[in-house]
Amino acid sequence: MPVKLICLDADDTLWHNMRHFNAAEEAFAAILAPFAEAKVTREALAVREARNLPLYGYGAKSFTLSLIETAVELVPDAVSAAMIGDILAAGRSLLAHPVELFDDIAETLGALSARGRLVLVTKGDLLHQEAKLAASGLGEWFDGVEIVSDKTRETFTQLFCRHAVTPSEAVMAGDSMRSDIVPTLAAGAWAAYIPQEGAWSHEAADAPSGHPRLRQFDRLSELPAWIDTIA
């Protein structure tokens, strides 16, 4: 069957995202530098983020809470109102930066929309993701927008049902092996993995070796040609 539904991740698939989180993490390490080594700070933050995901979910606000909690846990005697203010400013920067599209994204979406219905599938804070989509100017290309708390096999199974396609008629493209690729394949659909530099370690996962419904590309613009080969 030909592809009828094309699902696309947003952050680090359509526009840059992790570079801003990495910059905020660098700022956080600098704030704590008089009291803790950067390596220790980053390791403590990674542990706190993983612990907080089930409570706060994904996104800039969750990340900012993790920054504050890491500081309180790591250097409790050094935390001051001024330090909390600096940490909040680092987190707030994630909500204020401009949306930076990858090259040729609008043209690629045009090519993809000629091949199937486009649905944006992203996770994170609802308000922030909606704001980034609005700022991107890409909203007109999408027939649907799905902002979810997490991406699992059940997430994609339900999504395909809502959009009235079988898994074999759907493809998902994204930069996260853990969130975009593994659950999509488990749900029975096609998957295009487009990794980016500086990816969050939490999104790492082992790639299914030799999977017939999986391809890896350097950029999203390679996706239309592959879709043309799926039947």
C-alpha positions in Angstrom: 0.0 0.0 0.0 1.2 3.5 -0.7 1.9 6.0 2.2 -1.2 8.1 3.0 -0.1 9.7 6.3 3.3 11.3 6.9 4.0 12.1 10.5 6.8 14.5 11.4 8.6 15.4 14.6 9.1 19.1 15.3 12.1 19.8 17.5 15.4 19.1 15.8 13.5 17.7 12.8 11.9 20.9 11.4 13.8 23.4 13.5 16.8 23.6 15.9 16.1 22.8 19.5 18.8 21.0 21.4 21.4 23.7 20.7 19.3 26.0 22.9 18.9 23.5 25.7 22.7 22.8 25.6 23.3 26.5 25.8 21.0 26.8 28.9 22.9 23.8 30.4 26.2 25.6 29.8 24.8 28.7 31.5 23.7 26.6 34.5 27.1 25.0 34.8 28.7 28.4 34.8 26.3 29.6 37.6 27.3 26.7 39.7 31.0 26.8 38.7 32.2 28.4 41.9 30.8 25.5 43.9 30.8 22.4 41.7 32.8 21.1 38.7 30.9 21.3 35.4 31.1 17.5 34.9 29.5 16.9 38.3 26.8 19.5 37.6 25.9 17.9 34.3 25.8 14.4 35.7 23.6 15.5 38.6 21.3 17.4 36.2 20.9 14.3 33.9 19.9 12.2 36.9 17.4 14.8 38.1 15.9 15.2 34.6 15.4 11.4 34.3 13.8 11.3 37.7 11.5 14.3 36.9 10.2 13.2 33.5 7.3 11.1 34.9 6.3 14.0 37.1 6.8 17.1 34.9 7.0 15.6 31.4 9.1 17.2 28.6 9.8 20.8 27.7 11.4 24.0 28.8 9.4 24.4 32.0 10.2 20.8 33.2 13.9 21.5 32.3 13.9 24.7 34.4 12.4 23.0 37.4 15.1 20.3 37.1 17.8 23.0 37.0 16.5 24.5 40.2 16.2 21.2 42.0 19.7 20.2 40.9 21.2 23.3 42.4 19.3 22.8 45.7 20.4 19.2 45.8 24.0 19.7 44.7 25.0 22.9 46.5 22.3 23.6 49.1 24.3 26.0 51.2 25.2 28.2 48.2 21.7 28.7 46.8 20.5 32.2 47.0 17.7 34.3 45.6 20.2 35.8 43.1 21.2 32.3 42.0 17.6 31.2 41.5 17.0 34.3 39.5 20.0 33.5 37.2 18.8 29.9 36.8 15.3 31.1 35.9 16.8 33.4 33.3 18.6 30.5 31.7 15.4 28.5 31.6 13.4 31.5 30.3 15.8 31.8 27.4 14.4 28.6 26.0 11.0 30.3 25.7 12.3 33.4 24.0 14.7 32.4 21.2 13.6 32.6 17.6 12.5 29.5 15.7 15.4 28.5 13.4 14.3 26.2 10.6 16.6 23.7 9.0 17.4 24.4 5.4 14.8 23.8 2.7 12.1 22.8 5.2 9.2 24.7 3.6 10.1 23.2 0.2 10.4 19.7 1.7 7.0 20.0 3.3 5.5 21.0 0.0 7.0 17.9 -1.6 5.7 15.7 1.2 2.2 17.2 1.1 1.9 16.1 -2.5 2.5 12.5 -1.3 0.2 12.3 1.7 -1.5 14.1 4.6 1.0 15.7 7.0 0.6 15.4 10.8 3.0 17.1 13.3 3.7 14.7 16.2 5.6 16.4 19.0 5.9 16.1 22.8 6.5 18.8 25.4 4.7 21.8 26.9 1.5 22.4 25.0 1.7 26.3 25.0 5.4 26.3 24.0 5.0 23.8 21.2 2.0 25.7 19.8 3.9 29.0 20.0 6.9 27.5 18.1 4.7 26.1 15.4 3.0 29.5 15.0 6.4 31.3 14.9 7.7 28.8 12.3 5.1 29.7 9.7 4.8 26.0 8.8 1.3 25.4 10.2 -0.5 25.6 6.9 1.2 22.5 5.7 -0.3 20.2 8.4 -3.6 18.5 8.3 -3.2 17.7 12.0 -1.1 18.6 15.1 -0.6 16.1 17.8 1.2 17.4 21.0 1.6 14.4 23.2 3.0 13.7 26.7 5.2 10.9 25.3 5.6 8.9 22.2 4.9 5.2 22.7 3.6 2.3 20.5 0.1 3.1 21.8 0.5 6.8 20.9 1.1 5.9 17.3 -1.5 3.1 17.2 -4.2 5.5 18.4 -2.9 8.3 16.1 -3.2 6.0 13.0 -6.7 5.0 14.0 -7.8 8.7 14.5 -6.5 9.5 11.0 -8.1 6.4 9.4 -5.0 4.7 8.1 -3.4 1.4 8.6 0.2 1.3 10.1 1.5 0.2 6.7 0.1 3.4 5.2 2.0 5.7 7.6 5.5 6.9 8.0 7.1 8.8 10.9 10.3 10.9 10.5 12.3 12.3 13.4 15.6 12.7 15.1 15.0 10.5 18.2 15.6 6.8 18.0 13.8 6.3 21.3 10.7 8.4 20.7 10.3 8.6 17.0 11.6 5.4 15.6 11.3 2.5 18.0 7.6 3.0 18.9 6.7 3.7 15.3 8.2 0.5 14.1 6.5 -1.4 17.0 3.2 0.1 15.8 3.8 -1.4 12.4 4.6 1.8 10.4 7.5 3.0 8.4 10.2 5.1 10.1 12.8 7.6 8.8 15.6 8.4 11.3 17.3 11.8 10.8 19.9 12.2 13.7 21.2 15.5 14.7 24.4 16.6 16.6 24.1 17.4 20.3 21.1 15.1 20.8 19.8 14.5 24.4 21.2 11.3 25.8 17.7 10.4 27.1 16.5 10.0 23.6 19.2 7.5 22.6 18.2 3.8 22.0 19.6 0.9 20.0 18.6 0.9 16.4 16.8 -2.2 15.2 19.4 -3.9 12.9 18.4 -4.4 9.3 14.7 -3.5 9.9 12.9 -3.5 6.5 10.7 -0.5 7.4 13.5 1.7 8.7 15.8 4.1 6.8 18.4 6.7 8.0 18.9 10.0 6.2 21.1 13.0 6.7 18.2 15.5 6.1 14.5 15.6 5.8 14.6 16.5 2.1 15.6 12.9 1.4 12.3 11.6 2.7 10.0 12.3 -0.4 12.1 10.1 -2.7 12.0 7.2 -0.2 8.3 7.5 0.2 8.0 7.1 -3.6 9.6 3.7 -3.3 7.1 2.4 -0.7 4.3 0.4 -2.1 
